Amino acid sequence: MEAAAASLAPPKPSVERLLALAERDMAGVDALILEHMESSVPVIPALAEHLIAAGGKRLRPLMAVAAARAAGAKTVEFRKLAAAVEFIHTATLLHDDVVDSSSLRRGKVAAHLIWGAPSSVLVGDFLFARAFELMVSAGSMRALDILARASRVISEGEVLQLTRAHEIGLTEAMYLEIISAKTAELFAAAAEAGAVSAGASDASVRAFRSFGMNVGIAFQLVDDALDYSGASGELGKNPGDDFREGKATLPLLLAVARTGASEAAFWDRTVERLQQDEADFARAQALVLSTGALDATMDLAYDYADRAKLALKGVGDPAWRVALCDLADVAVSRSA
Amino acid sequence: MEAAAASLAPPKPSVERLLALAERDMAGVDALILEHMESSVPVIPALAEHLIAAGGKRLRPLMAVAAARAAGAKTVEFRKLAAAVEFIHTATLLHDDVVDSSSLRRGKVAAHLIWGAPSSVLVGDFLFARAFELMVSAGSMRALDILARASRVISEGEVLQLTRAHEIGLTEAMYLEIISAKTAELFAAAAEAGAVSAGASDASVRAFRSFGMNVGIAFQLVDDALDYSGASGELGKNPGDDFREGKATLPLLLAVARTGASEAAFWDRTVERLQQDEADFARAQALVLSTGALDATMDLAYDYADRAKLALKGVGDPAWRVALCDLADVAVSRSA
């Protein structure tokens, strides 16, 4: 009943146990990251370093490393895949911030506000290409297939979010489809590619993929909840950003559904038509809290974290598996 | 002396001979392109089709196909690489147009003006990822390596151009480095990957790569010349765009060097500080013509076309080689 207990009263989970196990591997991944963000074109390492070297929890490469080790990796080729995963992630962050005109990322001024949107777009392309160079050097065509597919699915999720972002009538199913593609797919692919590089059986590979997918969904649900709980400042973002962009995330969708006709005009103006004044976010936040939309979003996140741990039951090396499950708990414990 | 004769008095070259030889292969490439730009997210095929299905000469996939056939390809796996090359090219066009805020592309309104810059960035990412999915399905790790590296070099060339674009003191060597990276590298990689997929010898692979590189440089030199000759409307672009963006292309750099102190203030204002009025392009154009900067740029393009043909001397299947050399002539015959 470990999983259920964790979801009821999380005991301040952390990735320390996992980081201790993965210390040498992650140092190797970091070295690969630093080496491959080099370029003879000066602005590229400067911009990449702003984002990569300065922050980030490296959760996705950690997922790839832990899956590879849990699946019994005999070589360290998976480190290249882990570094590639971080590059894909960083490339999408750079493009995302341009797309959303975000002002903060990882607690720092977003790169496009320093170097300009064109540089962010092009350095994103550089990192994306570097990711594939790293994957080629890892030598696994199957891992390449997984991560190429994931990159495509992510871009589809981003476009889907972009084109349907302001629909306050978005269904929960469509919301989950969007976050599965834009966020969870990379967690899933990281775990899957790690397991594949270790030569895991098909059943194990599926289990690791499922673990990553469920952790990723939990992770995004919490992210979206934090934007309304006022604690997203700790993630290095501005609280209320999603609302100000009119992003139809689950807390908002649930609040809209639960407030019904009485607030229809408010949501229509602030989200669909994006006509907001300073006080609107506080009102939206109050409605998200009072309707229980925030709690419901967090409950769903706990569900997905539990599903993640269930998927790994009996799979792979026990010490690594237990540490890997910490990742699921950490994904849902980032609230304040 | 065929090459020299062609460069002195070009007999209206065309790729007809090559297209006739490659007809079935290119139909196969087109089918792959159409199939792989599909997505369940509606805006993606719409935007991709705007750019891909409607226009473009498919010179880069044609290069890959012809190199593969000239090198004696036994299977048609190279078609997937050729389609991937076109996707990489289209992705860079989409991102380029956002970076440059261009208004026309292939004679049509640029995609970002219809669907918005965010969609152009994200659909570019989609096409880039699709390119790698196609390459994985082609099954050649060496071809993947070549095209991943090319994608990275292209992004470096784009950043280099972006950060040094307004320097009227740019050297010809640096200009050539930029166009080699941002344009010629993909031609080179297309030819190289085609030859590799056909199992060509290392010496042959180098020859095809050199052919592609030299054709690509010639191609970009002519592109840059046409922007001042007034004929770029035929390429589906606005004449004078490079000048209005303050892009330090070779015709401009040569004109700046050749006009000396007398026009220093004009170039400084219009190119370095980008303070232009309506009449400035006509004056710049007149200076590019009167100083012989335009002719010198075209002469250099002819040189590179000749080098391309020389690189292929005695390499591969004669019928395909001769047709492939038409590509070099076509690259330099697009003037009006």
Interface residues (C-beta under 8 A of the other chain):
Chain A: S39 S40 V41 P42 V43 I44 A91 T92 H95 V98 V99 D100 A117 P118 S119 V121 L122 V123 G124 D125 F126 F128 A129 R130 F132 E133 M135 V136 G139 M141 L144 D145 A148 R149 S151 R152 I154 S155 E156 E158 V159 L160 L162 T163
Chain B: S39 S40 V41 P42 V43 I44 A91 T92 H95 V98 V99 D100 A117 P118 S119 V121 L122 V123 G124 D125 F126 F128 A129 R130 F132 E133 M135 V136 G139 M141 L144 D145 A148 R149 S151 R152 I154 S155 E156 E158 V159 L160 L162 T163
